[in-house]
Amino acid sequence: MGEKMKRLGAFVFISFIGFILGSAANLICSEVLPILIKVFPQIFEITWVMWGLIGSLLSVVGCLIYAYLS
């Protein structure tokens, strides 16, 4: 029974982290990104810079989740 509770706890934890990341992505896209585009228009016109920043953020979050679970 303890093994099933650990699995359920890990599933709930990962689901909660996914919910938080989705909410943060929505906030960034709808609120923060337009402000940054107005402040730094030259940098954010280059699309690969934006995708690089998003990728680096996701990799850091993934590493943190992995480190927390192991």
SEKEKOL-376726 format. One record per atom (N, C-alpha, C, O): x, y, z. Coordinates in steps of 0.2 Angstrom, whole numbers, plus 5000, padded with zeros to 4 digits. Layout:
BEGIN
XYZ ...
END
This chain:
BEGIN
500449945000 500050005000 500450065000 500250114997 501050065003 501450125004 501750144997 501850204995 501950094993 502150104986 501650144982 501850184978 501050124982 500450154979 500450224981 500250274977 500450244987 500450304990 501050354987 500950414986 501650324987 502150364984 502050374977 502250434975 501850334973 501650344966 501150394965 501250444961 500650394969 500150444969 500350514971 500250564968 500750514976 501050574978 501550604973 501550664972 501950564970 502350594964 501950614958 502050664955 501450584957 500950604951 500650664953 500550714949 500350674959 500050734961 500550794961 500450854959 501150784963 501750834964 501850854956 501950914955 501950814952 502150824945 501550864942 501650914938 500950844943 500350874940 500350944943 500150994939 500450954949 500451024952 501051074949 500851124948 501651044948 502151084945 501951094938 502051154935 501651054934 501351064927 500851124927 500851164923 500451124932 499951174933 500251244934 500051294931 500751244939 501051304940 501451334934 501451394932 501751284930 502151304924 501651334919 501851384915 501151304918 500651324913 500351394915 500251434911 500151404921 499951464924 500451524923 500351574921 501051504924 501651554923 501751564916 501851624914 501651514912 501751534904 501251574902 501351624898 500651564904 500051604902 500151684905 500051724901 500351684911 500551754913 501051784909 501051844908 501551754908 502151784904 501951804897 502051854895 501551764894 501351774887 500851834887 500851874882 500351834892 499851884891 500051954895 499752004893 500451954900 500552014904 501352034903 501452094902 501751994904 502452014905 502852024898 503152074897 502651984893 502951984887 502852054883 503252084880 502152074883 502052134880 502452194883 502652244879 502552194889 502952254892 503652244890 503952294889 503952184890 504652184888 504752194881 505252224879 504252184877 504352204870 504352274869 504652304865 503952314873 503952384872 504552414875 504852464872 504852384880 505452414883 506052394879 506552434878 506152334876 506652304873 506452284866 506452224864 506252324861 505952304855 506452274850 506352224847 507152294850 507652264846 507752194847 507852154843 507852184854 508052114856 507452064855 507552004852 506852084856 506252034856 506052034849 505551994848 506252064844 506052054837 506451994834 506151964829 506951974837 507351914835 507051854838 507051844844 506651814834 506251764837 506651704840 506451674845 507251694837 507651644840 507951654847 508051614851 507951724849 508151744856 507651724861 507751694866 507051734859 506451724863 506451644864 506351624870 506451604859 506451534860 507051504864 506951454867 507551534863 508151514867 508051534874 508251494879 507751584876 507551604883 507051554886 507151534891 506551544882 506051494884 506351424885 506251394890 506751404881 507151334881 507551334887 507551284891 507951384889 508351384894 507951384901 508151354906 507451424901 506951424907 506651354908 506651324914 506451314903 506151254904 506651204906 506551154910 507351204903 507851164905 508051164913 508151114916 508051234915 508151244922 507651214926 507751184932 507051224924 506451194928 506451124928 506351094934 506651094923 506651024922 507250994927 507150944930 507751024927 508351004931 508151014939 508350964943 507751064940 507551074947 507051014949 507150994955 506651004945 506150944947 506550884947 506350844952 506950864943 507350804943 507750804950 507750754953 508050854951 508450854958 508050854964 508250814969 507450874964 507050874969 506750804970 506650774976 506650764965 506350704965 506850644966 506650594969 507450664965 507950604966 508350614973 508750574974 
END
